[in-house]
Amino acid sequence: MEITASLVKELRERTGAGMMECKKALTEAGGDINAAAEALRKSGAAKADKKADRVAAEGRLGLAQDGGKAVLVEINSETDFVANDVNFKNFVDSVAAAALASGAADAEALKTAKLASGETVEEARATAIQKLGENIQIRRLVKVDTTGNVGAYVHTNGKVGVLVDLIGGDVELARGLAMHVAALKPPHNKAADVPAEFVEKEKEIELAKMSEKDKSKPADILEKIIAGKINKIVSEVTLYGQTYVLGDTTVEQVVKAAGADVAGFQLLVVGEGIEKVVEDYAAEVAKAMQV
């Protein structure tokens, strides 16, 4: 069968592979476009395996929501250049939609979910790697399923995203709280959520910082001084204790005034916790010149 330009073009649009790769696959498949597409998909999976050890600490977040259900998915790439590529953005959006539709519990379960195209997420990931030339990883998935209001927010750079589960109040307040979490990134929701070991460690630190004169004060006075310092620290690391970014009172006061309660929130920051490889090009060039 003759391998026409239109056939190559169709396979390229279908798989995202390069023109020469498409022509070669079609030739080997005797012009059978389905067989050629399958061969390219397998080739893409092989390439994905080869790139799997490369650090992928950039990327972006995908958000999908339907009423009280919402999901955030973190998908990583090696560079910001690829993270801002329209093909990568489309891939992220399609995976987020699949995550919401499938109800996948985590990133691992999401791999077998189907995209609107009929591909599984894992198959589409292999195709994206082949097309974009970088290691791409679906790292994390968080979700909210509530009868209350969902505050869903992803910053314009696609790297910080938040889901807030607000009981009572309204969608506007929920979104405002999501923006607050994205801006100040509190580790905890309320004072009761702060680990006891954290509080004890902070007490030790505050006591060590005090002068001998203060330490000699009566035990009840000393306890009140320490308690005041700890309350301030706890307020800084909790959503409820922080001053609301869209007002001048604490988040707790704003939420209670609305007759609402924050059941919890999910915060994702792209690349958080991944050790990035720092390239020292000057040292690399100097080393090469010594050889």
LUMMI-447085 format. One record per residue: y, z, x of N, C-alpha, C in turn; residue in three letters. Coordinates in pm, whole numbers, always signed. Each point is the difference from the previous one (the first is absolute). Example, Ala and Ser with C-alpha at 12.3 -4.5 7.8 and 13.67 -1.06 7.14 Angstrom:
BEGIN
<node <-569 +780 +1319> <+119 +0 -89> <+120 +0 +90> ala> <node <+105 -72 -35> <+119 +6 +82> <+109 +73 -77> ser> 
This chain:
BEGIN
<node <-120 +0 +84> <+120 +0 -84> <+126 +0 +88> met> <node <+97 -81 -37> <+124 -9 +78> <+83 +128 -16> glu> <node <+47 +52 +113> <+85 +121 -3> <+144 -46 -10> ile> <node <+53 +1 -121> <+136 -48 -23> <+103 +109 +26> thr> <node <+124 -43 +17> <+111 +92 +24> <+19 +93 -120> ala> <node <-19 -56 -121> <+19 +81 -121> <-107 +109 -10> ser> <node <-123 -31 +46> <-108 +98 -1> <+29 +112 +98> leu> <node <+49 -37 +118> <+38 +100 +101> <+112 +89 -53> val> <node <+97 -65 -65> <+114 +74 -56> <-47 +99 -107> lys> <node <-91 -44 -85> <-52 +87 -107> <-72 +122 +58> glu> <node <-81 -23 +104> <-74 +110 +62> <+96 +95 +71> leu> <node <+102 -56 +61> <+99 +83 +71> <+73 +91 -98> arg> <node <+41 -56 -115> <+70 +80 -101> <-92 +106 -59> glu> <node <-127 -32 -8> <-98 +91 -60> <-35 +117 +93> arg> <node <-5 -28 +131> <-47 +103 +93> <+108 +56 +92> thr> <node <+109 -77 +18> <+104 +45 +93> <-33 -28 +145> gly> <node <-111 -67 +27> <-40 -31 +137> <+82 -117 +54> ala> <node <-2 -18 +133> <+74 -108 +62> <-58 -136 -35> gly> <node <+82 -104 +19> <-41 -134 -37> <-125 -47 +76> met> <node <+0 +23 +132> <-114 -44 +80> <-128 +77 -36> met> <node <+17 +130 -31> <-115 +81 -42> <-58 -53 -130> glu> <node <+90 -38 -92> <-45 -53 -129> <-73 -133 +17> cys> <node <+56 -87 +84> <-63 -130 +23> <-138 +17 +62> lys> <node <-10 +92 +97> <-128 +25 +66> <-103 +55 -99> lys> <node <+44 +94 -84> <-90 +61 -98> <-49 -103 -101> ala> <node <+89 -88 -43> <-37 -104 -97> <-98 -100 +63> leu> <node <+24 -33 +125> <-89 -93 +71> <-141 +58 +12> thr> <node <-6 +127 +38> <-129 +66 +16> <-71 +19 -133> glu> <node <+78 +11 -108> <-57 +19 -133> <-23 -133 -73> ala> <node <+24 -109 +70> <-22 -131 -62> <+94 -29 -114> gly> <node <+121 +59 +6> <+100 -25 -103> <-10 +92 -120> gly> <node <-97 +93 +1> <-16 +96 -110> <+104 +110 +15> asp> <node <+104 -4 -83> <+112 +92 +15> <-41 +146 -25> ile> <node <-93 +22 -91> <-45 +137 -28> <-75 +59 +120> asn> <node <-87 -83 +60> <-75 +45 +117> <+94 +23 +117> ala> <node <+100 -88 +13> <+98 +14 +108> <+82 +128 -17> ala> <node <+37 +29 -124> <+78 +122 -28> <-82 +123 +33> ala> <node <-127 -2 -34> <-88 +113 +30> <-15 +19 +150> glu> <node <-14 -111 +73> <-13 +6 +146> <+126 +59 +63> ala> <node <+116 -41 -52> <+127 +53 +52> <+14 +148 -32> leu> <node <-49 +39 -117> <+7 +141 -38> <-85 +85 +94> arg> <node <-120 -51 +32> <-87 +71 +94> <+63 +5 +137> lys> <node <+62 -109 +40> <+69 -6 +129> <+114 +101 +2> ser> <node <+70 +11 -114> <+110 +96 -10> <-49 +142 +14> gly> <node <-116 +30 -59> <-58 +134 +11> <-35 +31 +145> ala> <node <-50 -100 +72> <-35 +19 +141> <+125 +28 +82> ala> <node <+106 -75 -30> <+126 +22 +71> <+56 +138 -32> lys> <node <-18 +43 -124> <+48 +132 -41> <-70 +108 +81> ala> <node <-131 -17 +20> <-76 +98 +79> <+52 +7 +143> asp> <node <+35 -116 +56> <+49 -4 +138> <+135 +70 +14> lys> <node <+81 -4 -105> <+134 +58 +5> <+3 +147 -45> lys> <node <-114 +50 -46> <-4 +132 -64> <+42 +115 +91> ala> <node <-18 -16 +133> <+35 +107 +92> <+147 +0 +41> asp> <node <+73 -103 -40> <+141 -6 +37> <+81 +91 -92> arg> <node <+95 +73 +58> <+77 +99 -76> <+90 -69 -103> val> <node <-14 +42 -125> <+83 -51 -108> <+78 +118 -57> ala> <node <+124 +16 +46> <+80 +116 -40> <+124 -39 -80> ala> <node <+20 -132 -18> <+112 -46 -82> <-56 -31 -139> glu> <node <+71 -80 -79> <-50 -35 -132> <+96 +36 -110> gly> <node <-55 +12 -121> <+84 +35 -114> <-85 +60 -112> arg> <node <+69 +51 -101> <-65 +64 -114> <+4 -91 -122> leu> <node <-110 +1 -74> <-6 -73 -126> <+0 +98 -115> gly> <node <+75 -29 -104> <+11 +87 -117> <-38 -77 -126> leu> <node <-81 +63 -84> <-34 -58 -130> <+0 +113 -103> ala> <node <+51 -28 -118> <+12 +104 -102> <-22 -56 -139> gln> <node <-62 +79 -84> <-18 -34 -141> <+7 +130 -78> asp> <node <+117 +25 -61> <+19 +124 -74> <-13 +121 +90> gly> <node <-93 +90 -37> <-20 +124 +76> <-92 -15 +119> gly> <node <-45 -123 +26> <-86 -25 +116> <+77 -77 +106> lys> <node <-10 +45 +124> <+69 -68 +110> <-79 +19 +129> ala> <node <+6 -99 +87> <-67 +9 +129> <+94 -47 +111> val> <node <-17 +59 +117> <+67 -44 +122> <-110 -32 +100> leu> <node <+10 -114 +65> <-98 -39 +101> <+74 -29 +131> val> <node <-50 +58 +109> <+55 -29 +132> <-88 -104 +68> glu> <node <+62 -112 +39> <-71 -105 +73> <+73 -22 +132> ile> <node <-76 +9 +109> <+60 -6 +133> <-20 -135 +69> asn> <node <+99 -36 +79> <-7 -117 +87> <+36 +47 +140> ser> <node <-9 -89 +97> <+32 +38 +137> <+150 -4 +27> glu> <node <+71 -90 -66> <+143 -16 +27> <+82 -2 -128> thr> <node <+129 +30 +15> <+93 -7 -112> <+21 -145 -43> asp> <node <-15 -92 +96> <+18 -142 -30> <-97 -43 -110> phe> <node <-127 +38 +15> <-100 -33 -101> <+22 +80 -127> val> <node <+40 +127 +14> <+24 +85 -117> <+106 -58 -92> ala> <node <+92 -79 +57> <+107 -59 -79> <-29 -145 -39> asn> <node <-117 -49 +37> <-40 -136 -37> <-31 -5 -149> asp> <node <+42 -105 -67> <-18 -11 -145> <-148 +0 -39> val> <node <-85 -57 +86> <-144 +0 -29> <-57 +141 +4> asn> <node <+47 +79 +95> <-46 +139 +9> <+50 +79 -121> phe> <node <+125 -20 -36> <+56 +70 -116> <-78 -33 -127> lys> <node <-33 -127 -17> <-77 -41 -117> <-140 +64 -1> asn> <node <-59 +8 +120> <-131 +63 +13> <+7 +147 -40> phe> <node <+103 +69 +49> <+17 +142 -32> <+17 +20 -150> val> <node <+82 -82 -62> <+23 +12 -145> <-129 -25 -79> asp> <node <-78 -98 +43> <-124 -32 -71> <-103 +112 +15> ser> <node <-3 +63 +117> <-93 +112 +21> <+41 +120 -85> val> <node <+130 +26 -9> <+48 +111 -82> <-38 -22 -147> ala> <node <+15 -123 -46> <-37 -33 -139> <-150 +21 -21> ala> <node <-80 -39 +98> <-146 +18 -10> <-37 +147 +0> ala> <node <+74 +79 +78> <-26 +144 +7> <+25 +65 -136> ala> <node <+106 -40 -66> <+32 +55 -131> <-103 -43 -104> leu> <node <-33 -129 +1> <-93 -55 -100> <-141 +55 +17> ala> <node <-42 +21 +125> <-137 +43 +25> <-20 +151 -13> ser> <node <+108 +75 +17> <-11 +145 -2> <-67 +55 +125> gly> <node <+0 -79 +108> <-63 +43 +126> <+50 +137 +43> ala> <node <-93 +83 +46> <+34 +138 +36> <+68 +11 +135> ala> <node <-34 -91 +92> <+57 +6 +134> <-2 -138 +64> asp> <node <+49 -8 +124> <+10 -128 +69> <-137 -64 +23> ala> <node <-101 +81 +24> <-134 -53 +24> <-55 -65 -127> glu> <node <+16 +67 -112> <-48 -55 -128> <+79 -125 -40> ala> <node <+124 -7 +46> <+86 -113 -36> <-49 -131 +60> leu> <node <-76 +6 +109> <-47 -120 +68> <-79 -94 -91> lys> <node <-74 +57 -93> <-84 -83 -88> <+69 -39 -131> thr> <node <+124 +48 -20> <+74 -35 -121> <+36 -148 +3> ala> <node <+10 -61 -117> <+30 -142 -9> <+150 -24 -20> lys> <node <+51 -99 +71> <+137 -44 -20> <+3 -97 -118> leu> <node <+120 -36 -42> <+14 -95 -110> <-63 -134 +36> ala> <node <-6 -32 +130> <-56 -126 +47> <-152 -4 -11> ser> <node <-62 +118 -19> <-145 +7 -4> <-61 +50 +130> gly> <node <+78 -3 +108> <-47 +53 +128> <-4 +152 -5> glu> <node <-86 +59 +82> <+8 +144 +17> <+115 +28 +95> thr> <node <+47 +123 +0> <+108 +40 +90> <-41 -22 +145> val> <node <-125 +33 +33> <-47 -16 +138> <-3 -148 +40> glu> <node <-42 -87 -89> <+0 -143 +29> <+142 -51 +22> glu> <node <+93 +47 -84> <+139 -42 +12> <+63 +53 +130> ala> <node <-43 +118 +40> <+49 +58 +127> <-42 -87 +118> arg> <node <-126 -44 +0> <-50 -86 +107> <+78 -131 +4> ala> <node <+31 -54 -117> <+78 -124 -8> <+141 +22 +53> thr> <node <+59 +115 -34> <+136 +32 +47> <+4 +13 +152> ala> <node <-104 +60 +57> <-8 +15 +146> <-8 -138 +65> ile> <node <-80 -86 -58> <-15 -135 +53> <+133 -76 -8> gln> <node <+71 +20 -108> <+124 -73 -23> <+116 +55 +82> lys> <node <+8 +132 +13> <+115 +63 +65> <-24 +37 +146> leu> <node <-128 +2 +41> <-31 +20 +141> <+13 +142 +52> gly> <node <-2 +98 -89> <+10 +141 +42> <-106 +84 -69> glu> <node <-27 +115 +60> <-87 +99 -64> <+72 +52 -124> asn> <node <-66 -5 -113> <+56 +51 -126> <-98 +101 -57> ile> <node <+51 +118 -30> <-85 +108 -50> <+55 +57 -129> gln> <node <-88 +23 -96> <+37 +69 -124> <-30 +147 +25> ile> <node <+103 +77 +25> <-17 +134 +55> <-11 +111 -105> arg> <node <+94 +3 -93> <+3 +113 -95> <+34 -46 -140> arg> <node <-48 +78 -96> <+29 -23 -141> <+24 +135 -66> leu> <node <+112 +14 -68> <+26 +121 -79> <+38 -44 -140> val> <node <-27 +86 -97> <+31 -39 -137> <+35 +119 -87> lys> <node <+61 -31 -113> <+34 +100 -102> <-48 -54 -133> val> <node <-62 +87 -77> <-45 -34 -135> <+41 +117 -88> asp> <node <+106 -16 -77> <+59 +112 -71> <+38 -35 -144> thr> <node <+9 +102 -81> <+52 -18 -136> <+150 +21 +0> thr> <node <+53 +41 +115> <+144 +23 +13> <+71 -126 +47> gly> <node <+107 +20 +79> <+79 -112 +52> <-31 -22 +148> asn> <node <-13 -126 +37> <-25 -34 +140> <+130 -44 +66> val> <node <+31 +63 +110> <+112 -45 +82> <-59 -82 +114> gly> <node <+24 -130 +2> <-57 -87 +102> <+114 -65 +78> ala> <node <-7 +12 +132> <+108 -55 +82> <-53 -45 +135> tyr> <node <+39 -120 +41> <-27 -49 +135> <+133 -44 +59> val> <node <+32 +51 +118> <+127 -34 +65> <+5 -150 +27> his> <node <+121 -53 +13> <+19 -143 +16> <-72 -58 +122> thr> <node <-22 +81 +103> <-70 -51 +118> <-152 -1 -17> asn> <node <-47 +52 -114> <-143 +1 -30> <-81 +101 +78> gly> <node <+67 +90 +71> <-72 +92 +88> <-10 +144 -49> lys> <node <+74 +35 -103> <-5 +135 -57> <-19 -12 -151> val> <node <-102 +66 -52> <-26 -8 -142> <-40 +134 -58> gly> <node <+34 +21 -127> <-25 +130 -65> <-44 -21 -144> val> <node <-94 +84 -43> <-38 +10 -140> <+21 +146 -42> leu> <node <+70 +21 -109> <+24 +135 -52> <-61 +12 -139> val> <node <-73 +108 -20> <-59 +31 -131> <+87 +106 -65> asp> <node <+84 -43 -97> <+95 +90 -66> <-44 +27 -143> leu> <node <-25 +127 -29> <-33 +41 -136> <+129 +33 -72> ile> <node <+28 -73 -109> <+128 +19 -69> <+108 -83 +67> gly> <node <+127 +28 -35> <+109 -78 +57> <-6 -144 -47> gly> <node <+44 -92 +87> <-6 -141 -35> <-24 -84 +125> asp> <node <-15 -130 -21> <-31 -91 +111> <+113 -3 +102> val> <node <+124 +10 -48> <+115 -3 +91> <-4 +119 +97> glu> <node <-30 +119 -51> <-11 +117 +86> <-118 -15 +95> leu> <node <-111 -50 -50> <-118 -18 +83> <+29 -94 +117> ala> <node <+70 -108 -27> <+35 -94 +107> <+98 +63 +99> arg> <node <+95 +76 -53> <+96 +68 +88> <-70 +96 +94> gly> <node <-101 +70 -51> <-76 +93 +83> <-81 -75 +106> leu> <node <-53 -117 -38> <-74 -82 +95> <+92 -45 +113> ala> <node <+121 -37 -32> <+98 -40 +102> <+34 +118 +90> met> <node <+9 +119 -60> <+28 +121 +78> <-112 +25 +102> his> <node <-123 -8 -46> <-115 +23 +90> <+0 -103 +113> val> <node <+31 -125 -33> <+4 -106 +101> <+107 +28 +105> ala> <node <+111 +58 -44> <+112 +26 +91> <-23 +123 +88> ala> <node <-47 +110 -59> <-11 +128 +73> <-142 +36 +41> leu> <node <-98 -68 -57> <-141 +17 +38> <-47 +146 +7> lys> <node <+14 +75 -108> <-50 +138 +2> <-152 +3 +13> pro> <node <-55 +86 +85> <-146 +7 +16> <-71 +58 -122> pro> <node <+73 +83 -78> <-64 +71 -111> <+84 -12 -128> his> <node <-65 +27 -112> <+66 -9 -130> <+78 +128 -32> asn> <node <-72 +112 -8> <+61 +129 -34> <-36 +105 +105> lys> <node <+69 +114 -8> <-23 +108 +98> <-147 +44 +2> ala> <node <-63 -1 -117> <-140 +43 -8> <-94 -95 +75> ala> <node <+47 -121 +28> <-83 -99 +70> <+8 +12 +152> asp> <node <+93 +79 +50> <+16 +16 +144> <-112 +88 +53> val> <node <-75 -46 +101> <-112 +79 +53> <+43 +136 +53> pro> <node <-82 +101 -27> <+31 +137 +43> <+12 +9 +152> ala> <node <-83 -78 +72> <+5 +5 +147> <+133 -52 +53> glu> <node <+58 -96 -71> <+131 -52 +40> <+106 +108 -14> phe> <node <-5 +71 -113> <+96 +107 -25> <-13 +111 +104> val> <node <-123 +38 +31> <-22 +107 +99> <+50 -41 +137> glu> <node <-23 -124 +38> <+46 -51 +129> <+152 +1 +8> lys> <node <+64 -39 -109> <+146 +0 -3> <+56 +142 +8> glu> <node <-70 +95 -61> <+42 +140 +10> <-3 +48 +144> lys> <node <-108 -37 +70> <-13 +36 +141> <+114 -58 +82> glu> <node <+32 -125 -27> <+105 -68 +74> <+136 +64 -26> ile> <node <+29 +26 -127> <+128 +61 -35> <+14 +139 +60> glu> <node <-110 +76 +1> <+3 +134 +57> <+25 -7 +150> leu> <node <-62 -96 +66> <+16 -15 +145> <+143 -41 +36> ala> <node <+67 -70 -90> <+136 -47 +26> <+105 +110 -19> lys> <node <-37 +107 -69> <+96 +106 -31> <+32 +84 +122> met> <node <+120 +53 +2> <+43 +87 +110> <-69 +136 -13> ser> <node <-3 +73 +108> <-61 +133 -1> <+73 +92 -96> glu> <node <+130 -20 -12> <+81 +81 -90> <-46 -19 -145> lys> <node <-21 -128 -38> <-44 -29 -137> <-142 +52 -24> asp> <node <-84 -13 +103> <-139 +45 -13> <-10 +151 -20> lys> <node <+103 +74 +47> <-3 +146 -11> <+46 +50 -137> ser> <node <+41 -90 -88> <+45 +39 -134> <-118 +51 -81> lys> <node <+28 +78 -105> <-108 +54 -85> <-92 -113 -50> pro> <node <-126 +35 -17> <-102 -99 -36> <+35 -77 -126> ala> <node <+53 +69 -103> <+31 -69 -125> <+116 -100 +17> asp> <node <+97 +36 +84> <+112 -89 +26> <-49 -121 +81> ile> <node <-83 +29 +99> <-54 -107 +85> <-82 -98 -84> leu> <node <-76 +54 -93> <-84 -84 -87> <+87 -91 -87> glu> <node <+112 +52 -48> <+90 -80 -83> <+65 -113 +80> lys> <node <+35 +31 +124> <+62 -101 +87> <-99 -114 +25> ile> <node <-124 +38 +36> <-104 -100 +26> <-30 -81 -126> ile> <node <-7 +70 -115> <-30 -67 -126> <+106 -105 -34> ala> <node <+127 +33 +27> <+109 -93 -26> <-12 -125 +85> gly> <node <-36 +20 +126> <-17 -115 +91> <-119 -86 -42> lys> <node <-109 +64 -41> <-119 -73 -42> <+26 -78 -129> ile> <node <+72 +61 -92> <+32 -69 -126> <+80 -128 +28> asn> <node <+90 +8 +98> <+81 -117 +35> <-89 -109 +61> lys> <node <-93 +40 +86> <-90 -96 +64> <-91 -65 -104> ile> <node <-53 +81 -91> <-88 -52 -105> <+76 -98 -90> val> <node <+124 +31 -30> <+78 -90 -86> <+21 -135 +68> ser> <node <+6 +0 +132> <+22 -125 +74> <-123 -90 +3> glu> <node <-119 +60 -15> <-124 -78 +9> <-65 -23 -136> val> <node <+71 +32 -108> <-54 -22 -135> <+96 -85 -82> thr> <node <-56 -85 -83> <+81 -81 -90> <+87 +88 -88> leu> <node <-59 +101 -61> <+74 +85 -92> <+114 +75 +68> tyr> <node <-14 +33 +127> <+102 +80 +68> <+115 -81 +56> gly> <node <-20 -131 +15> <+103 -84 +60> <+113 -30 -99> gln> <node <+118 -28 +57> <+113 -42 -84> <-22 -144 -42> thr> <node <+7 -26 -129> <-28 -132 -55> <+97 -103 +56> tyr> <node <-52 -112 +50> <+85 -101 +63> <+96 -66 -98> val> <node <-32 +7 -129> <+88 -61 -101> <+83 +105 -74> leu> <node <+12 +120 +59> <+78 +106 -62> <+40 +104 +102> gly> <node <+45 +115 -47> <+43 +106 +92> <-71 +133 -26> asp> <node <-111 -6 -75> <-82 +119 -22> <-141 -29 +52> thr> <node <-86 +100 -2> <-135 -22 +51> <-80 -86 -97> thr> <node <-105 -60 +52> <-88 -82 -83> <-60 +87 -111> val> <node <-38 +122 +34> <-57 +90 -100> <+95 +19 -117> glu> <node <+129 +20 +28> <+98 +20 -107> <+15 -125 -85> gln> <node <+0 -116 +66> <+15 -126 -73> <-120 -24 -91> val> <node <-119 +25 +53> <-123 -23 -77> <-9 +97 -118> val> <node <+28 +127 +24> <-6 +100 -108> <+105 -27 -107> lys> <node <+117 -49 +40> <+106 -31 -97> <-44 -112 -94> ala> <node <-90 -86 +51> <-51 -111 -82> <-123 +42 -79> ala> <node <-39 +127 +12> <-120 +48 -69> <-126 -65 +52> gly> <node <+0 -29 +130> <-111 -74 +60> <-66 +80 +112> ala> <node <-104 -59 +58> <-72 +61 +111> <-64 -110 +85> asp> <node <+14 +11 +131> <-63 -97 +89> <-142 +45 +28> val> <node <-97 -73 -56> <-141 +35 +19> <-44 -28 +144> ala> <node <+65 -97 +63> <-33 -34 +138> <+63 -132 +39> gly> <node <-12 -33 +128> <+51 -130 +46> <-85 -50 +116> phe> <node <+5 -131 +21> <-70 -66 +110> <+103 -73 +83> gln> <node <-3 +21 +131> <+94 -65 +92> <-76 -74 +108> leu> <node <+30 -128 +17> <-59 -79 +109> <+110 -57 +88> leu> <node <-19 +11 +130> <+90 -61 +98> <-86 -91 +87> val> <node <+32 -127 +5> <-80 -97 +74> <-15 +40 +147> val> <node <-124 +0 +46> <-27 +27 +141> <+0 +146 +39> gly> <node <+27 +88 -97> <+5 +144 +29> <-134 +47 +54> glu> <node <+3 +64 +117> <-121 +54 +60> <-77 -97 +87> gly> <node <+45 -126 +5> <-65 -99 +86> <+71 -2 +134> ile> <node <-75 +13 +106> <+59 -4 +134> <+29 -145 +38> glu> <node <+127 -30 +15> <+40 -136 +31> <-12 -28 +150> lys> <node <-35 -122 +33> <-8 -42 +140> <+139 -43 +44> val> <node <+51 +63 +103> <+132 -33 +54> <-19 -92 +121> val> <node <+49 -120 -13> <-16 -98 +108> <+109 +19 +106> glu> <node <-40 +18 +124> <+93 +10 +112> <-5 -133 +74> asp> <node <+84 -95 -45> <-6 -134 +57> <+43 -4 +146> tyr> <node <+96 +84 +36> <+47 +2 +139> <-113 +41 +94> ala> <node <-75 +104 -41> <-113 +47 +82> <-110 -104 +4> ala> <node <-20 -70 -113> <-105 -102 -6> <+32 -117 +93> glu> <node <+129 -40 +2> <+42 -111 +87> <-13 +43 +147> val> <node <+45 +124 +31> <-6 +50 +137> <-145 +5 +50> ala> <node <-90 +40 -88> <-140 +8 +36> <-57 -138 +27> lys> <node <+40 -97 -84> <-49 -137 +14> <+47 -61 +133> ala> <node <+121 +35 +42> <+57 -57 +123> <-67 +56 +125> met> <node <-64 +118 -13> <-67 +63 +112> <-139 -59 +25> gln> <node <-52 -68 -99> <-135 -57 +11> <-2 -118 +97> val> 
